[in-house]
């Protein structure tokens, strides 16, 4: 296994966010292509960033931009695991690496929450986008009750440090949270062979 693909993606994302006048639409369009390229093969994710937990999903930081302009994360879904309904407050791109995940978008209304369309399933190589502009509230779940699924998420900020909200699925009432990360250390992208 080599970090070359991950390092190349991080370098390209760094160049992208350095561009002056970059709009959210441009960031989503261009970064979606980079994430699609990253997840089209499954030979680069370190084993340490792919470990499930028996009770809840894990969010491993793969790379955090020093200026908090973006973060790259692996989400590891144990069998049947799912998120609460939540938002992000920044743009994001999801790429499916292993298994499959089900995404149900929502919007807030006067009466609480309502789905904004049918749920859709991401298969390996598929991508999806979220943002406050195009739709930012959803619930995500592992499509499988008997296997692990892994998705790669890119966010236009340091998602583990951003204050955001989970929503009561009946009333739509928000509750603020900061997610943090499941790992204490991020991978060293500048070594050819990762250490176990």
Long-range contacts (C-beta under 8 A, 24 or more apart in sequence): 1-43, 1-44, 1-46, 1-193, 1-194, 2-44, 2-192, 2-193, 3-44, 3-46, 3-187, 3-188, 3-189, 3-190, 3-191, 3-192, 3-194, 4-44, 5-38, 5-41, 5-43, 5-44, 6-38, 6-44, 6-45, 6-62, 6-63, 6-72, 6-187, 6-189, 7-189, 7-190, 9-34, 9-35, 9-37, 9-38, 9-72, 10-63, 10-72, 10-189, 13-65, 13-70, 13-72, 13-154, 14-65, 17-65, 17-69, 17-70, 17-156, 24-91, 24-131, 24-133, 24-156, 25-133, 27-91, 27-156, 28-91, 28-93, 28-129, 28-131, 28-134, 31-93, 31-154, 32-93, 32-127, 32-129, 34-154, 35-93, 35-94, 35-95, 35-127, 35-152, 35-154, 36-95, 36-125, 36-127, 38-95, 38-152, 39-95, 39-96, 39-97, 39-124, 39-125, 39-127, 39-152, 40-125, 42-97, 42-98, 42-124, 45-74, 45-97, 45-150, 45-152, 46-187, 46-194, 47-196, 48-183, 48-187, 48-194, 48-196, 49-74, 49-76, 49-183, 49-187, 50-74, 50-76, 50-98, 50-148, 50-150, 51-76, 52-76, 52-77, 52-78, 52-81, 52-148, 53-78, 53-182, 54-78, 56-81, 57-81, 57-82, 57-83, 57-142, 58-182, 59-159, 59-160, 59-179, 59-180, 59-181, 59-182, 60-181, 60-182, 60-183, 61-160, 61-181, 61-183, 61-186, 62-152, 62-186, 62-187, 63-186, 63-187, 63-189, 64-158, 64-160, 64-186, 65-158, 68-157, 68-158, 68-161, 69-156, 69-157, 70-154, 70-155, 70-156, 70-157, 70-158, 71-154, 71-155, 71-157, 71-158, 71-159, 71-160, 72-152, 72-153, 72-154, 73-152, 73-153, 73-154, 73-155, 73-159, 73-160, 73-181, 74-150, 74-151, 74-152, 74-153, 75-140, 75-150, 75-151, 75-152, 75-153, 76-148, 76-149, 76-150, 76-182, 77-101, 77-141, 77-142, 77-148, 77-149, 77-150, 77-151, 78-142, 78-148, 79-142, 79-144, 79-145, 79-146, 79-147, 79-148, 80-141, 80-142, 80-144, 80-145, 81-141, 81-142, 82-139, 82-140, 82-141, 82-142, 83-139, 83-140, 83-141, 84-139, 84-166, 84-167, 84-169, 85-113, 85-137, 85-138, 85-139, 85-166, 85-167, 85-168, 85-169, 86-137, 86-138, 86-139, 86-164, 86-165, 86-166, 86-167, 87-132, 87-136, 87-137, 87-164, 87-165, 87-167, 88-130, 88-131, 88-132, 88-136, 88-155, 88-159, 88-162, 88-164, 89-132, 89-136, 89-157, 89-162, 89-163, 89-164, 90-131, 90-132, 90-155, 90-156, 90-157, 90-159, 90-162, 91-129, 91-130, 91-131, 91-132, 91-133, 91-155, 91-156, 92-129, 92-130, 92-131, 92-153, 92-154, 92-155, 92-156, 92-159, 93-127, 93-128, 93-129, 93-153, 93-154, 94-122, 94-127, 94-128, 94-129, 94-130, 94-151, 94-152, 94-153, 94-154, 95-125, 95-126, 95-127, 95-151, 95-152, 95-153, 95-154, 96-122, 96-123, 96-124, 96-125, 96-126, 96-127, 96-149, 96-151, 96-152, 97-124, 97-150, 97-151, 97-152, 98-124, 98-148, 98-149, 98-150, 99-124, 99-142, 99-143, 99-144, 99-147, 99-148, 99-149, 99-150, 100-124, 100-142, 100-143, 100-144, 100-149, 101-140, 101-141, 101-142, 101-143, 101-149, 101-151, 102-140, 102-141, 102-142, 102-143, 103-128, 103-138, 103-139, 103-140, 104-138, 104-139, 104-140, 104-141, 105-135, 105-137, 105-138, 106-137, 106-138, 106-139, 106-167, 107-135, 107-137, 108-137, 108-167, 108-172, 109-172, 111-172, 112-168, 112-169, 112-170, 112-171, 112-172, 113-137, 113-167, 113-168, 113-169, 113-170, 113-172, 122-151, 131-156, 137-167, 139-169
